[in-house]
Amino acid sequence: MQPYGIQSTALRYFLEVVRCGSISEASQRLNVAASAVSRQIAKLERELQTPLLERRARGVVPSAAGERLAVHARKAQLASEQVAAELRGLADLRRGQVRLATTEGFSLDFLPEVIVAFRQGYAGIHFSLEVCAPAAVTRRVQEGDADLGLTFSLRPEPDISVDATLSGAIEAVVAPEHPLACRTGLTLADLQPFPLALPMPDTTVRQLFDICCGVQGLSFEPVLVSNNMQALYRFAALGGGVALSSELSLRSRLREGQLVALPLLDEGLAARRIELQSMAGRELPPAVNAFRQALIAALGR
């Protein structure tokens, strides 16, 4: 069921081009000729009397008008899908689909625990969970590819509704028998004598860590760098050294005594927030809205 008011085929092709950043790639995903995609977009531009795409050396990007149309079209498309679901009788929470996007830390324990608890009351609700970098989580929500996003944020983002926030302050994570485990708080300088395990530079943990080290003139040579948070946490739990994380990512492991989290007191390491995000202005389907409320409650605990 497609949005009406503007040629639905042309709008669908336009959205796919914006998503892919390439007419040829969009044509492959749509399984139609590239010339057909170009004709539909040209028709759309004639109807609206404005250019919607800007050609670049490596593909296309939406113009200012194209950006506004894409935001409108995504919301209209999602609203149409919701109406179709309601007409099929899926709005009573006996059936439904929730699409989640999140960073890796929340996918290890927190979100699976909330999903299991939620499905005890709503066994017909199914979930998809995509793990990606923080900025990519927000982008999935903005583009309608995810219903809800749980991610770290350093600044407000356009077209995003923030449904719940929590401190994302970075903490040092060590095994219970580590020499630092008895401390009540640490500074980055306190970590220098110990082996350090760090995530990749595309994470907010690493970005804030690098900025604070630069400001203080501190230098670290991590013994382990990984894009897998599970590996970093396991390294710390085995006594290999110090990892960095937020309390929420490790809540169950801290509760079970596998790890100890220690606040880092340096200015700037508490600059990020954990945000539960949805698309601004979108009326969420009943299943998504019910799970959003469950997430808000879980974050509050």
C-alpha positions as CSV (number, residue, x, y, z in Angstrom):
1,M,0.0,0.0,0.0
2,Q,1.7,3.2,-1.2
3,P,1.2,6.8,-0.3
4,Y,-1.1,8.7,-2.6
5,G,-1.1,12.3,-3.8
6,I,2.1,11.9,-5.9
7,Q,2.8,9.1,-8.3
8,S,3.4,6.2,-5.9
9,T,5.8,4.4,-8.3
10,A,7.8,7.5,-8.9
11,L,7.9,8.2,-5.1
12,R,9.0,4.6,-4.3
13,Y,11.8,4.8,-6.9
14,F,12.9,8.2,-5.6
15,L,13.1,6.9,-2.0
16,E,15.2,3.9,-3.1
17,V,17.6,6.2,-5.0
18,V,18.0,8.4,-1.9
19,R,18.6,5.3,0.2
20,C,21.2,3.9,-2.1
21,G,22.8,7.1,-3.3
22,S,22.9,5.7,-6.8
23,I,20.4,5.3,-9.6
24,S,22.1,2.1,-10.9
25,E,22.1,0.5,-7.5
26,A,18.5,1.5,-6.8
27,S,17.5,-0.1,-10.2
28,Q,19.1,-3.4,-9.2
29,R,17.3,-3.4,-5.8
30,L,14.0,-2.5,-7.5
31,N,14.7,-5.0,-10.3
32,V,13.9,-2.5,-13.0
33,A,16.0,-0.8,-15.7
34,A,18.0,2.3,-14.6
35,S,16.4,4.2,-17.4
36,A,12.9,3.5,-16.0
37,V,14.1,4.8,-12.6
38,S,15.4,8.0,-14.2
39,R,12.2,8.6,-16.1
40,Q,10.0,8.2,-13.0
41,I,12.2,10.7,-11.1
42,A,12.2,13.1,-14.0
43,K,8.4,12.9,-14.0
44,L,8.4,13.7,-10.3
45,E,10.6,16.7,-10.8
46,R,8.4,18.0,-13.6
47,E,5.3,17.6,-11.4
48,L,6.9,19.4,-8.4
49,Q,8.7,21.9,-10.7
50,T,12.0,21.5,-8.8
51,P,15.2,19.4,-8.9
52,L,15.1,16.6,-6.4
53,L,18.6,15.1,-6.9
54,E,22.0,16.5,-7.4
55,R,24.4,14.5,-9.5
56,R,27.9,13.9,-8.1
57,A,30.9,12.1,-9.3
58,R,30.0,9.0,-7.3
59,G,26.2,8.8,-7.5
60,V,23.5,11.3,-6.4
61,V,22.4,13.1,-3.3
62,P,19.0,14.7,-2.6
63,S,18.7,18.4,-3.1
64,A,17.1,20.6,-0.3
65,A,13.7,20.0,-1.9
66,G,14.5,16.3,-2.2
67,E,15.4,16.0,1.5
68,R,12.1,17.5,2.5
69,L,10.2,15.2,0.1
70,A,12.1,12.1,1.4
71,V,11.2,12.9,5.0
72,H,7.5,13.4,4.0
73,A,7.5,10.2,1.8
74,R,9.0,8.0,4.5
75,K,6.4,9.1,7.1
76,A,3.6,8.6,4.6
77,Q,4.9,5.2,3.6
78,L,5.1,4.1,7.2
79,A,1.6,5.5,8.0
80,S,0.3,3.6,5.0
81,E,1.9,0.4,6.2
82,Q,0.3,0.9,9.6
83,V,-3.2,1.4,8.1
84,A,-2.7,-1.8,6.1
85,A,-1.6,-3.7,9.3
86,E,-4.7,-2.4,11.1
87,L,-7.0,-3.5,8.2
88,R,-5.4,-7.0,8.4
89,G,-6.3,-7.1,12.1
90,L,-2.8,-6.8,13.4
91,A,-3.4,-3.9,15.7
92,D,-4.6,-5.9,18.7
93,L,-1.1,-6.9,19.9
94,R,-1.8,-10.5,19.2
95,R,0.5,-10.1,16.2
96,G,3.0,-7.5,15.0
97,Q,6.6,-6.6,14.1
98,V,9.1,-4.4,15.9
99,R,12.2,-3.3,14.0
100,L,15.0,-2.3,16.3
101,A,18.4,-0.7,15.7
102,T,21.0,-0.4,18.4
103,T,24.7,-0.3,19.2
104,E,26.5,-3.5,20.1
105,G,26.6,-3.0,23.9
106,F,22.9,-2.9,24.3
107,S,22.4,-6.0,22.1
108,L,24.4,-8.3,24.4
109,D,22.2,-8.3,27.5
110,F,19.8,-5.4,27.9
111,L,17.6,-5.6,24.8
112,P,17.4,-9.4,24.8
113,E,16.2,-9.3,28.4
114,V,13.6,-6.7,27.7
115,I,12.4,-8.6,24.6
116,V,12.0,-11.9,26.5
117,A,10.1,-10.2,29.3
118,F,7.8,-8.4,26.8
119,R,7.0,-11.5,24.9
120,Q,5.8,-13.2,28.0
121,G,2.7,-11.0,27.7
122,Y,2.7,-10.6,23.9
123,A,3.9,-13.9,22.4
124,G,2.7,-12.9,18.9
125,I,5.0,-9.9,18.5
126,H,8.2,-10.6,16.5
127,F,11.4,-8.6,16.5
128,S,14.3,-7.8,14.2
129,L,17.4,-6.4,15.8
130,E,20.1,-4.7,13.7
131,V,23.5,-3.8,15.4
132,C,25.4,-0.9,13.9
133,A,27.4,2.2,14.8
134,P,25.7,5.0,16.9
135,A,25.2,7.4,13.9
136,A,23.9,4.6,11.8
137,V,21.3,3.7,14.4
138,T,19.9,7.3,14.2
139,R,20.0,7.2,10.4
140,R,18.0,3.9,10.3
141,V,15.3,5.6,12.4
142,Q,15.3,8.8,10.3
143,E,14.9,6.8,7.1
144,G,12.2,4.5,8.5
145,D,14.3,1.4,8.3
146,A,14.0,0.9,12.1
147,D,10.9,1.7,14.3
148,L,13.0,2.3,17.4
149,G,16.7,3.0,18.0
150,L,18.7,2.7,21.2
151,T,22.0,4.5,20.8
152,F,24.5,7.0,22.2
153,S,24.2,10.6,21.2
154,L,26.3,13.6,21.6
155,R,23.9,16.2,20.0
156,P,20.3,16.6,18.9
157,E,19.5,15.1,15.5
158,P,16.9,16.3,13.0
159,D,13.7,14.3,12.4
160,I,14.2,12.4,15.6
161,S,11.9,12.1,18.6
162,V,13.8,11.3,21.8
163,D,11.4,9.1,23.9
164,A,13.8,8.5,26.8
165,T,17.3,9.5,27.9
166,L,19.8,8.1,30.3
167,S,23.3,9.1,31.3
168,G,25.8,7.5,29.0
169,A,28.8,8.4,31.1
170,I,31.9,6.3,30.4
171,E,33.1,4.0,33.2
172,A,36.2,1.9,33.6
173,V,35.3,-1.8,33.7
174,V,37.5,-4.4,35.5
175,A,37.4,-7.9,37.0
176,P,36.4,-8.0,40.7
177,E,40.0,-9.0,41.7
178,H,41.6,-6.2,39.7
179,P,43.8,-3.7,41.8
180,L,41.4,-0.9,40.8
181,A,38.2,-2.7,41.7
182,C,38.1,-1.3,45.3
183,R,38.2,2.3,44.1
184,T,35.1,4.5,44.1
185,G,36.2,6.7,41.2
186,L,39.1,7.0,38.7
187,T,40.7,9.5,36.3
188,L,42.2,8.6,32.9
189,A,45.6,9.1,34.4
190,D,44.9,6.3,37.0
191,L,44.6,3.9,34.1
192,Q,48.0,4.4,32.6
193,P,49.8,1.7,34.5
194,F,47.3,-1.0,33.4
195,P,46.7,-2.8,30.1
196,L,43.8,-1.1,28.3
197,A,41.2,-2.6,25.8
198,L,39.5,-0.1,23.5
199,P,36.7,-0.1,20.9
200,M,37.2,1.2,17.4
201,P,37.2,5.0,16.6
202,D,33.7,5.0,15.2
203,T,32.2,4.5,18.7
204,T,31.3,7.4,21.0
205,V,33.4,5.7,23.8
206,R,36.5,6.0,21.7
207,Q,35.8,9.4,20.4
208,L,35.3,10.9,23.9
209,F,38.3,9.0,25.2
210,D,40.6,10.3,22.5
211,I,39.3,13.9,22.9
212,C,39.9,13.8,26.7
213,C,43.3,12.3,26.3
214,G,44.3,14.9,23.8
215,V,43.1,17.7,26.1
216,Q,45.1,16.3,29.0
217,G,48.2,15.3,27.0
218,L,47.8,11.7,27.9
219,S,49.0,8.9,25.7
220,F,47.9,5.2,25.8
221,E,48.9,2.2,23.8
222,P,46.0,-0.2,24.1
223,V,46.9,-3.9,24.2
224,L,43.6,-4.8,22.6
225,V,41.5,-2.9,20.0
226,S,38.3,-4.5,18.7
227,N,35.0,-3.8,17.0
228,N,33.5,-6.5,19.2
229,M,32.4,-5.3,22.6
230,Q,31.9,-8.8,23.8
231,A,35.6,-9.5,23.3
232,L,36.5,-6.3,25.2
233,Y,34.2,-7.2,28.1
234,R,35.5,-10.8,28.2
235,F,39.1,-9.5,28.2
236,A,38.3,-7.4,31.3
237,A,36.4,-10.2,33.1
238,L,39.4,-12.5,32.6
239,G,41.7,-10.0,34.4
240,G,43.4,-8.9,31.2
241,G,43.1,-5.2,31.9
242,V,40.6,-2.3,31.8
243,A,37.8,-1.9,29.3
244,L,35.5,1.1,28.9
245,S,31.7,1.0,28.8
246,S,28.4,2.5,30.1
247,E,26.6,1.0,33.1
248,L,23.5,0.1,31.0
249,S,25.5,-2.1,28.6
250,L,26.8,-4.2,31.4
251,R,23.9,-4.0,33.9
252,S,23.2,-7.8,34.2
253,R,27.0,-8.6,34.3
254,L,27.5,-6.1,37.0
255,R,24.6,-7.4,39.0
256,E,25.9,-11.0,38.7
257,G,29.4,-9.9,39.9
258,Q,31.3,-10.7,36.7
259,L,32.6,-7.2,36.4
260,V,33.0,-4.0,38.4
261,A,32.3,-0.6,36.8
262,L,34.1,2.5,38.2
263,P,33.1,6.1,37.4
264,L,35.7,8.1,35.4
265,L,35.8,11.6,36.8
266,D,37.5,13.5,34.0
267,E,35.5,16.3,32.5
268,G,33.9,15.4,29.1
269,L,33.5,11.7,29.7
270,A,29.9,12.2,30.7
271,A,29.0,14.3,27.6
272,R,27.1,11.6,25.8
273,R,23.5,10.4,26.4
274,I,21.8,7.1,25.9
275,E,18.7,7.9,23.8
276,L,15.6,5.9,22.8
277,Q,14.8,7.3,19.4
278,S,11.8,7.1,17.0
279,M,10.9,9.1,13.9
280,A,9.6,12.6,14.7
281,G,5.9,13.0,13.8
282,R,5.3,9.3,13.2
283,E,2.3,7.6,14.8
284,L,3.8,4.3,15.9
285,P,2.0,1.0,15.3
286,P,0.4,-0.5,18.5
287,A,3.1,-3.3,18.8
288,V,5.9,-0.8,18.5
289,N,4.3,1.7,20.9
290,A,3.8,-1.0,23.5
291,F,7.4,-2.1,23.3
292,R,8.5,1.5,23.5
293,Q,6.7,1.8,26.8
294,A,8.4,-1.4,28.0
295,L,11.8,0.0,27.0
296,I,11.1,3.3,28.8
297,A,10.2,1.4,32.0
298,A,13.3,-0.8,31.7
299,L,15.6,2.2,31.2
300,G,14.1,3.8,34.3
301,R,15.0,0.8,36.3
